[in-house]
Amino acid sequence: MSTTIQQNAASGTATNSSGYRTLWRWHFYAGLFVMPFLVVLAITGTLYCFQPQIEPLLYPQLLVVESRTAPRMPADALLARARAAMPTGSVAVTTVIPDTPERSMEFIFRLADGEKQSVYVNPYNAEVLGTLSVENRFMQIDRMLHRKLLLGKPGELLMELAACWTLVMIGTGVALWWPRGATRARDALVPRLTLKGRALWKSVHAVMGIWLALGALAFVLTGLPWSGSWGKQFKALASAAISRAARHLGRLAVALRAARRGARRRDGEHVGKHDGEHDGEHDGNKSSCNARRTRRARHTGRAG
C-alpha cells in the first residue's frame, strides 16, 4: 500500500511539474513575441504624450512667434491669409487655436488630391510663416508607427495580435507567480534580495511582473478599442448596448407617464366624490336649519 501511495504522490508531482513547464513555455514564447512591440508602443506613446513640448523644438520657425501685448487679429482675417497661401481648390478642415501667446495659429487644408497641409500664421500681424505636410510631420509619423508600424493595415493587424498575446503573457505570468505551498505573501510581493544567481533574477522578475500586470492589462484593454478590428467590434457592442438601454428607458418612461395619468385620474375621482359628499351633507344641514327656522316662526305666531 505504501508503494501505491508513493506512486500516486510521484504521479501528482510529475503532473504539477509538467503543467508548470507548459505554462512557462507559453509565457516565454508570448513574451518573446510581444516584447519588441511593447517597447515600440511604450516609446512612441510616450513621445506622443509630449507633442505640445516636442513640436515647437522641431519646428520653431513655424510654431513659435514673438509674444505681444497687442490683441490677436480676427480668426477670419487669419484664415483668409492662410487660404491665399494654398492652391486653388483647397478646403479648410481644421483650425488649431493656440493656447499660449507664443504659438502661431494653425489652419489645416485638404488639397485637391486629398493630401492635408498645415498653414501657420502669425496671429498678431497675419504673416504666413510657412506650410507643413500633415502626413510627414514628426508626430504624425510617430502616431502611425504607434498604431500601424508604418505598414498600413498589415501593421495594424500585427499590433492587435501583439496586444492579444500580451494578455496571454499576463495570464500565464500570474499563474506562474501564484504562491504555492508554504510561500509567504511577503516573498510573493517583495523580491528576495538575499538570493543569488538565477533564483534572484527569477524573484525580481516575478515580483516586478505582478506589480506591472495591472498597468499592462489596463494599457492593452484601453488600447484595443482604438484599433481597427477590435475597435469595430467594440463600437458595435457599445452601439447595441446603448440601443438596448435607450429602448428600456423609453419603455420605463411610457410606464411612468401611464402611472402618473392613472394617479391623477384616481385623485380626480376621489376629489369629485369627496366634493359630492360634502355638498350633499351641506345641503342636508341647510334643509335642517330651514326646517328649524320654520318651526320657530310658527311657534312665535301662535304665541302672538
KOLFI-375434 format. One line per field, with one value per residue (C-alpha): residue number from 1; chain; x negated, y negated, z. Coordinates in Angstrom, 2 decimals, padded with zeros to 5 digits, always signed. Each point is the difference from the previous one (the first is absolute). Layout:
i = (NUM, ...)
ch = (A, ...)
x = (X, ...)
y = (Y, ...)
z = (Z, ...)
This chain:
i = (1, 2, 3, 4, 5, 6, 7, 8, 9, 10, 11, 12, 13, 14, 15, 16, 17, 18, 19, 20, 21, 22, 23, 24, 25, 26, 27, 28, 29, 30, 31, 32, 33, 34, 35, 36, 37, 38, 39, 40, 41, 42, 43, 44, 45, 46, 47, 48, 49, 50, 51, 52, 53, 54, 55, 56, 57, 58, 59, 60, 61, 62, 63, 64, 65, 66, 67, 68, 69, 70, 71, 72, 73, 74, 75, 76, 77, 78, 79, 80, 81, 82, 83, 84, 85, 86, 87, 88, 89, 90, 91, 92, 93, 94, 95, 96, 97, 98, 99, 100, 101, 102, 103, 104, 105, 106, 107, 108, 109, 110, 111, 112, 113, 114, 115, 116, 117, 118, 119, 120, 121, 122, 123, 124, 125, 126, 127, 128, 129, 130, 131, 132, 133, 134, 135, 136, 137, 138, 139, 140, 141, 142, 143, 144, 145, 146, 147, 148, 149, 150, 151, 152, 153, 154, 155, 156, 157, 158, 159, 160, 161, 162, 163, 164, 165, 166, 167, 168, 169, 170, 171, 172, 173, 174, 175, 176, 177, 178, 179, 180, 181, 182, 183, 184, 185, 186, 187, 188, 189, 190, 191, 192, 193, 194, 195, 196, 197, 198, 199, 200, 201, 202, 203, 204, 205, 206, 207, 208, 209, 210, 211, 212, 213, 214, 215, 216, 217, 218, 219, 220, 221, 222, 223, 224, 225, 226, 227, 228, 229, 230, 231, 232, 233, 234, 235, 236, 237, 238, 239, 240, 241, 242, 243, 244, 245, 246, 247, 248, 249, 250, 251, 252, 253, 254, 255, 256, 257, 258, 259, 260, 261, 262, 263, 264, 265, 266, 267, 268, 269, 270, 271, 272, 273, 274, 275, 276, 277, 278, 279, 280, 281, 282, 283, 284, 285, 286, 287, 288, 289, 290, 291, 292, 293, 294, 295, 296, 297, 298, 299, 300, 301, 302, 303, 304)
ch = (A, A, A, A, A, A, A, A, A, A, A, A, A, A, A, A, A, A, A, A, A, A, A, A, A, A, A, A, A, A, A, A, A, A, A, A, A, A, A, A, A, A, A, A, A, A, A, A, A, A, A, A, A, A, A, A, A, A, A, A, A, A, A, A, A, A, A, A, A, A, A, A, A, A, A, A, A, A, A, A, A, A, A, A, A, A, A, A, A, A, A, A, A, A, A, A, A, A, A, A, A, A, A, A, A, A, A, A, A, A, A, A, A, A, A, A, A, A, A, A, A, A, A, A, A, A, A, A, A, A, A, A, A, A, A, A, A, A, A, A, A, A, A, A, A, A, A, A, A, A, A, A, A, A, A, A, A, A, A, A, A, A, A, A, A, A, A, A, A, A, A, A, A, A, A, A, A, A, A, A, A, A, A, A, A, A, A, A, A, A, A, A, A, A, A, A, A, A, A, A, A, A, A, A, A, A, A, A, A, A, A, A, A, A, A, A, A, A, A, A, A, A, A, A, A, A, A, A, A, A, A, A, A, A, A, A, A, A, A, A, A, A, A, A, A, A, A, A, A, A, A, A, A, A, A, A, A, A, A, A, A, A, A, A, A, A, A, A, A, A, A, A, A, A, A, A, A, A, A, A, A, A, A, A, A, A, A, A, A, A, A, A, A, A, A, A, A, A, A, A, A, A, A, A)
x = (+000.00, -002.83, -001.36, +003.34, +000.03, -003.54, +000.92, +003.04, -002.08, -002.67, +002.68, +001.53, -003.40, -000.77, +003.36, -000.52, -003.52, +001.25, +002.74, -002.50, -002.35, +002.89, +000.97, -003.64, -000.32, +003.16, -001.18, -003.48, +001.10, +002.77, -002.50, -002.56, +002.61, +001.60, -002.92, -001.37, +003.47, +000.50, -003.30, +001.09, +003.41, -001.56, -002.49, +002.37, +002.85, -002.23, -001.19, +003.57, +000.98, -002.57, +001.02, +000.62, -003.52, -001.85, +001.43, -001.07, -003.55, +000.22, +001.76, -000.80, +000.21, +003.61, +001.45, -001.73, +000.69, -000.98, +002.55, +001.58, +002.31, +002.15, +003.14, +000.06, +001.55, +003.46, +000.02, +001.79, -002.81, -002.64, +001.92, +000.18, -003.80, -000.50, +002.40, -001.89, -003.17, +001.68, +000.64, +003.39, +002.57, -001.40, +002.59, -000.57, +000.86, -001.49, -001.13, -002.43, +000.33, -003.19, +000.23, -003.05, -000.91, -003.24, +001.69, +001.09, +003.44, +000.26, +002.46, +000.25, +001.12, +000.95, -001.50, +001.66, -001.98, +001.13, -003.26, +000.19, -002.26, -000.34, -000.44, -001.50, +000.91, -001.26, +003.14, -001.24, -000.80, +001.48, -003.41, -000.07, -002.89, +000.03, +001.69, -000.55, +001.38, +002.21, -001.00, -003.73, -000.22, -001.87, +002.93, +002.17, -002.76, -000.32, +003.77, +000.06, -002.97, +001.92, +003.15, -001.16, -003.81, +000.10, +001.20, +003.63, +002.68, -002.43, -001.85, +003.25, +001.00, -003.47, +000.26, +003.42, -001.41, -002.85, +002.50, +001.99, -003.13, -000.85, +003.12, -001.34, -003.33, +001.71, +002.30, -002.76, -002.27, +002.59, +000.49, -003.75, -000.27, +002.94, -001.29, -000.26, -000.53, -001.54, -000.95, +000.55, +001.89, -003.05, -002.17, +002.62, +000.30, -003.55, -003.12, -002.25, -003.28, -001.83, +000.10, -002.84, -000.31, +002.94, +002.31, -000.48, +000.85, +003.04, +001.28, -000.57, +001.70, +003.03, +000.54, -000.49, +002.25, +002.89, -000.17, -000.07, +002.68, +002.89, -001.41, -000.81, +003.54, +001.49, -002.50, +001.19, +003.74, +000.19, -002.04, +001.91, +003.24, -002.02, -001.30, +001.53, +001.61, +000.49, +001.14, +002.77, +001.26, -000.19, +001.96, +002.62, +000.40, +000.13, +002.62, +002.12, -000.25, +000.96, +002.97, +001.23, -000.39, +001.88, +002.86, +000.17, +000.05, +002.70, +002.22, -000.66, +000.95, +003.26, +000.84, -000.71, +002.19, +002.83, -000.39, +000.15, +003.13, +001.64, -000.93, +001.42, +003.21, +000.43, -000.71, +002.62, +002.61, -000.75, +000.25, +003.30, +001.49, -001.16, +001.45, +003.32, +000.21, -000.90, +002.60, +002.67, -000.82, +000.05, +003.40, +001.36, -001.21, +001.52, +003.40, -000.08, -000.73, +002.84, +002.42, -001.00, +000.50, +003.48, +001.00, -001.21, +001.92, +003.25, -000.50, -000.56, +003.17, +002.15, -001.41, +000.85)
y = (+000.00, -002.36, +000.66, -001.07, -003.23, -000.80, +000.65, -002.30, -002.74, +000.33, -000.12, -003.17, -001.66, +000.88, -001.37, -003.29, -000.30, +000.68, -002.64, -002.52, +000.61, -000.41, -003.33, -001.07, +000.77, -001.94, -002.92, +000.06, +000.11, -002.56, -002.36, +000.64, -000.95, -003.04, -001.73, -001.73, -001.33, -001.15, -001.88, -001.76, -000.82, -001.34, -002.25, -001.36, -000.44, -001.92, -002.29, -000.64, -001.03, -002.80, -001.29, -003.62, -000.14, +001.83, -001.57, -003.61, +001.33, +001.69, -002.82, -003.26, -002.12, +001.15, +000.44, -002.66, -003.75, -003.00, -000.70, -003.44, -002.05, -000.90, +002.08, +002.70, -000.66, +001.44, +003.66, -000.73, -002.32, +002.58, +002.72, -002.19, -000.44, +003.73, +000.84, -002.37, +002.03, +003.24, +001.25, -000.53, +002.57, +000.44, +000.35, -001.04, +002.91, -000.84, -003.03, +000.47, -002.93, -000.59, +000.30, -002.17, -003.49, +001.36, +002.46, -000.64, +000.70, +003.24, +000.59, +003.47, +000.20, +002.96, -000.38, +001.08, +003.28, +000.86, -000.89, -002.13, -002.96, -002.32, -003.75, -001.94, -003.68, -002.58, -000.96, -003.55, -001.19, +002.77, +000.87, +003.46, +001.84, +003.06, +003.31, +003.57, +003.29, +001.59, +003.53, -000.76, -001.85, +001.81, +000.57, +001.43, +002.47, +000.84, +000.55, +002.28, +001.93, +000.41, +001.22, +001.80, +000.27, -002.11, +003.14, -000.92, +002.59, +002.95, -001.96, -000.84, +003.67, +000.93, -002.51, +001.39, +003.52, -001.11, -001.62, +003.24, +002.02, -002.48, +001.23, +003.57, -001.12, -001.71, +002.95, +002.61, -002.27, -000.36, +003.79, +000.56, -002.64, +001.33, +001.01, +003.75, +002.11, -001.85, -003.11, -003.14, -003.01, -002.18, +002.25, -000.23, -003.79, -001.07, +001.27, +002.20, -001.85, +002.51, +002.53, +000.41, +000.60, +001.28, +000.25, -003.72, -001.03, +002.30, -001.59, -003.53, +000.81, +001.60, -002.85, -002.78, +001.84, +000.38, -003.67, -001.08, +002.47, -002.24, -002.98, +002.16, +001.41, -003.50, -001.04, +002.77, -000.12, -003.77, +000.14, +002.78, -002.03, -002.51, +002.66, +001.09, +003.43, -000.07, -003.61, +000.84, +002.83, -002.19, -002.77, +002.50, +001.38, -003.51, -001.09, +003.09, -000.58, -003.66, +000.95, +002.56, -002.50, -002.65, +002.41, +001.00, -003.62, -000.76, +002.80, -001.17, -003.58, +001.19, +002.05, -002.96, -002.31, +002.55, +000.36, -003.79, -000.25, +002.79, -001.67, -003.36, +001.72, +001.74, -003.25, -001.79, +002.67, -000.12, -003.78, +000.05, +002.61, -001.92, -003.24, +001.72, +001.44, -003.35, -001.82, +002.57, -000.35, -003.78, +000.06, +002.31, -002.31, -002.96, +001.74, +000.88, -003.61, -001.25, +002.46, -001.20, -003.62, +000.84, +001.72, -002.93, -002.43, +002.03, +000.20, -003.75, -000.60, +002.09, -001.73, -003.37)
z = (+000.00, +000.81, -003.49, -001.51, +002.04, -001.08, -003.63, +000.25, +001.62, -002.66, -002.71, +001.52, +000.22, -003.60, -001.13, +001.87, -001.38, -003.53, +000.37, +001.34, -002.94, -002.46, +001.56, -000.04, -003.72, -000.87, +002.14, -001.52, -003.64, +000.53, +001.62, -002.74, -002.62, +001.63, +001.72, -003.16, -000.73, +003.58, -000.13, -003.21, +001.51, +003.20, -001.79, -002.65, +002.49, +002.39, -002.80, -001.10, +003.51, -000.16, -003.42, +001.20, +001.43, -002.80, -003.16, +000.81, +000.33, -003.40, -001.90, +001.85, -003.17, -000.54, +003.45, +002.11, -000.29, +002.08, +002.71, -000.18, +002.18, -003.00, -000.50, -002.62, -003.37, -000.77, -000.94, -003.29, -001.12, +000.93, -001.84, -003.12, +000.03, +000.49, -002.85, -002.30, +000.59, -001.10, -003.54, -001.60, +001.10, +003.51, +002.74, +003.60, +002.32, +003.41, +001.95, +002.90, +002.40, +002.02, +003.75, +000.70, -001.32, -001.52, -002.36, -003.57, -001.40, -001.99, -002.84, -001.55, -003.64, -002.16, -003.46, -003.25, -000.04, +003.56, +001.75, +003.13, +000.66, +002.97, -000.44, +002.90, +000.39, +002.47, +001.95, +000.65, -003.55, -002.23, -001.43, -001.60, +001.67, -002.26, -000.75, +001.15, -001.29, +002.65, -001.02, +000.11, +003.30, +002.73, +002.35, -002.77, -000.87, +003.69, +000.19, -003.04, +001.37, +003.27, -001.73, -003.16, +000.06, -003.20, -001.82, -000.56, +000.67, +000.47, +002.65, +001.77, +000.10, +001.23, +002.86, +000.94, -000.01, +002.25, +002.38, +000.21, +000.68, +002.73, +001.79, -000.33, +001.43, +002.95, +000.72, -000.07, +002.00, +002.77, +000.01, +000.35, +002.73, +002.05, +003.49, +000.50, +003.08, +002.92, -001.97, +002.09, -001.34, +000.58, -002.17, -002.78, +000.12, +000.92, -001.80, +002.09, -000.36, +002.19, -002.81, -002.45, -003.71, -002.03, +003.04, +000.72, -003.57, +000.01, +003.23, -001.31, -003.31, +001.67, +002.48, -002.56, -002.43, +002.42, +001.01, -003.64, -001.11, +000.99, -001.90, -003.02, +000.01, +000.06, -002.68, -002.35, +000.73, -000.48, -003.21, -001.77, -000.40, -002.09, -002.36, -003.30, +000.40, +003.77, -000.21, -002.45, +002.19, +003.08, -001.70, -001.15, +003.53, +001.47, -002.55, +000.70, +003.76, -000.38, -002.22, +002.53, +002.81, -002.02, -000.71, +003.65, +001.11, -002.57, +001.32, +003.54, -000.91, -001.61, +003.10, +002.27, -002.07, +000.08, +003.76, +000.44, -002.15, +002.00, +003.27, -001.17, -001.16, +003.36, +001.83, -002.12, +000.68, +003.71, +000.09, -001.94, +002.31, +003.05, -001.34, -000.77, +003.48, +001.47, -002.11, +000.93, +003.65, -000.33, -001.72, +002.70, +002.72, -001.81, -000.30, +003.68, +000.94, -002.19, +001.65, +003.47, -001.03, -001.35, +003.24, +002.08, -002.23, +000.47, +003.74, +000.17, -002.04, +002.36, +003.04, -001.51)
